[in-house]
Amino acid sequence: MEMYTVGELASLTNGKVIGDSNKKISEIFYDSRSIVSPKEGIFFALTGNSNGHDYIEEVFTKSIRIFVCSYIPVKHEQATYILVDNPLEALQKWAKEHLKKHPVKTIGITGSNGKTIVKEWLFHALNSELKVYRSTKSYNSQLGLAISILQMKPGYDLGIFEVGISYPGEMEKQEKVLSPKIGVLTNVLEAHSANFKDKEDLIVEKIKLFKHSEAILCNDQPKIRTIIKQVYPDKKIIFFGKDADSDIQLLNVVKQNKSTCLNVKINSKEESFTIPFSDEASIQNALCLLAILFYLNMDVALIKKKFLQLYGISMRLELIHGDNDSVVINDTFNSDIKSLEIALQQLYQQNKPKKILILSDILQSSSKEEELWNQVSTLVNAYPLDQLLLIGEKGAKYKQWFKHATYIFSTTQEVITFIKKSPPKDSAILLKGARDFGLERISKFLQSQSHDTILEVNLNALRFNVKYFKSLLKPKTKMIAMVKASSYGIGGYEVAETLQLHHMDYLAVAYSDEGVFLRKKGIYLPIMVMNPELNSYQAIIDNDLEPEVYSFRVLEKFTERLKELSIAKKYPIHIKIDTGMCRLGFNPQEIEKLAFQLKENPWIEVKSIFTHLAVSDVPEEKDFTQRQAKLLTSAYDQLVETLGYKPMLHCCNSAGIVNYPEFHFDAVRLGIGMYGYIDHKETLKNLENVVTLQTVISNIHTIQEGGTVSYGRRFRAKKTTRIATLPIGYADGIKRLAGNGRGYVRVNGAIAPIVGSICMDMMMVDVTEILCQEGDEVIVLGESPSLLEYATWCETIPYEILTSISPRVKRIFYKE
Ligand SMILES: *Cc1c(COP(=O)(O)O)cnc(C)c1O
């Protein structure tokens, strides 16, 4: 970012300086955990889920010396403080002034879906023509937008920004900061969160972004059209959609195998554009992109060419678990300096003792070579790396600019040979570079076994779902994330790590082993253990895990252990009350005795008191749930009275969160919901799919009428039939019940029924009607067929399907 001084910043934000006004600022931090190279860094003490002021001390130890805060918790002589009323507003004000100082043509993209994709596509479509700046990742919140703007250096022609909102009133603030020249509304879905009344409410709020726009490009959805015309009768609005009135009208689409031809009417002329995607969302996004490019007067022939190239863009960094406990971050889709920075941050955050960067020459940039490599080396040098592997001529030329142990290669193949000789152990490896170098070959090589069957876990979707559930809570209500049974069968520690990174309050596991594993992986959040086994108390105490105490026996035994060890602090425990599950917990009749014993026990501290609801997902059983809550609160009151302090009170699981806002109390326990399922139709629509089980076709046979498939010959062909064999079976967790025509998979997007009996390691599907070949991708479970559909075929619930996916299926975690 551009350099500012403390004095300049204070005058832009009406802040009061305590300390040295001449100090320079060249990097912004707001999260204590992401601080790497704090040279001239400034820390904004923001308040949200947590209070940033509480972290100033920690940040000070990480050598940050400038703070923007509304009060000073502990004053340090060496530190400089800028006192403001509201640090977030100060940041926004700064962003606004920064934009004023460097006027560029701004495009602001808002909408329920597709903001990031449209922004990235637009960047790639324009980048060879203009100097285009785009916002970082999918930064679109109040904080994200401001940060994105501040990271913009001088000299750009055009800036593209994503703008999102979670609460009413936010868009006005966002508008003040950005005031985009060109406004884009991708679409508006039903209100995602409880913060908005309905869709109209959401539309009215979103279009506030366009208050000062010279033009608006807008999805032609009926409600949107009416509202936007009313609010902005005099503005230039270009509608895109299927309606005959749309300025850019989608006439029809012709889907080929993996691409789609869009026939569009623009200015009463018909044109066709091909995109290398066939899913509905991509078609929508492409239409939006077309509207923007058209408005910017891009030549139609050039647009057609750019559309064909859209494939090069992926939004996500691939996180892959490699050999020898290594993790590979594959980011070979973008190779500009900005995305290098994001990827380095990711690398830095990996909890591995060794860090390696494999970087190829950067080909697609318009900057001058020396300047570019100067930037690259400065950036890379700021991060601790154990090895730097450079591929290509340019790397060789500028080698001496890098301070790390640097190795030079001319081809990707040479790197593979090098890695073969000394395979990296326990390392985080970032692959970054231009497409032409084919760095993904290295990533393939580094994967433990290249399995055809994988479980893809989308950590962004997980995060989205958590945010969704948070939006249903009061700001003060805490959230406990249930990561028992290895995060509902997903496995690994990545789910817990993601939750930790995004400020989850608490985690809960079933057994102490699971908690110990998470601690080993660097999870420092408080962890509750719901089934603390007698012989695991030592492990619990050694690892700072917090047991659930559900009986006098557990209380007595655990206290004995604490006494033996003479633990000085009062050890945190959680008290479970049985109010109707009849599983674990103290009976309501036992509370008086319990209260007395707890009061007399100097070794423990009760952190929370809770119960588990039996029918929170069954509206007809409301009475039972209310009775459970009543029993809990009266037990709680009784305990609090004796104890003299107030532990956290909680009872809601996912369905409880949705159905019983009145019982959210101090905290809720979110489980299945964050993994993408909930037994509540309306809410389910708002969740994103998290896990996708996918494989590839290993073999294709054609059988004639009367031919049979699999054990027991339960499928008999009625006509000539093409059968594809998939390398996944019941040993991978596919229930046999899904076979013999009950279930289906998706082959290249199309439905292929499962035929014959499912075998241990394989199953067969009917692909007679589908264009496909051996090696093609197959979705066994995910967006469609969904967990719910799958569970229905197998006469069970989504929880069981999810937790049954066998550990032999390789997990791949995606996150941005
Ligand atoms: C598993 C579990 C939850 C979460 O339930 P979901 O229905 O998955 O949200 C909450 N509380 C307790 C005690 C649990 O065991």
The ligand as a Tripos MOL2 file, in Angstrom:
@<TRIPOS>MOLECULE
LIG
   15    15     1     0     0
SMALL
NO_CHARGES

@<TRIPOS>ATOM
      1 C1        -24.1990  -33.2240   18.3420 C.3       1 LIG1
      2 C2        -24.6780  -32.3210   19.3590 C.ar      1 LIG1
      3 C3        -25.1410  -31.0440   19.0150 C.ar      1 LIG1
      4 C4        -25.2990  -30.5530   17.6000 C.3       1 LIG1
      5 O1        -26.4780  -31.0770   17.0360 O.3       1 LIG1
      6 P1        -26.8860  -30.6870   15.5180 P.3       1 LIG1
      7 O2        -28.2460  -31.2440   15.3610 O.co2     1 LIG1
      8 O3        -25.8980  -31.3670   14.6650 O.co2     1 LIG1
      9 O4        -26.8140  -29.2300   15.4280 O.co2     1 LIG1
     10 C5        -25.4620  -30.1750   20.0420 C.ar      1 LIG1
     11 N1        -25.3530  -30.5630   21.3330 N.ar      1 LIG1
     12 C6        -24.9370  -31.7960   21.6960 C.ar      1 LIG1
     13 C7        -24.8540  -32.1380   23.1220 C.3       1 LIG1
     14 C8        -24.5850  -32.7260   20.7220 C.ar      1 LIG1
     15 O5        -24.1880  -33.9330   21.0770 O.3       1 LIG1
@<TRIPOS>BOND
     1     1     2 1
     2     2     3 ar
     3     2    14 ar
     4     3     4 1
     5     3    10 ar
     6     4     5 1
     7     5     6 1
     8     6     7 2
     9     6     8 1
    10     6     9 1
    11    10    11 ar
    12    11    12 ar
    13    12    13 1
    14    12    14 ar
    15    14    15 1
@<TRIPOS>SUBSTRUCTURE
     1 LIG1         1 GROUP 0 **** ****
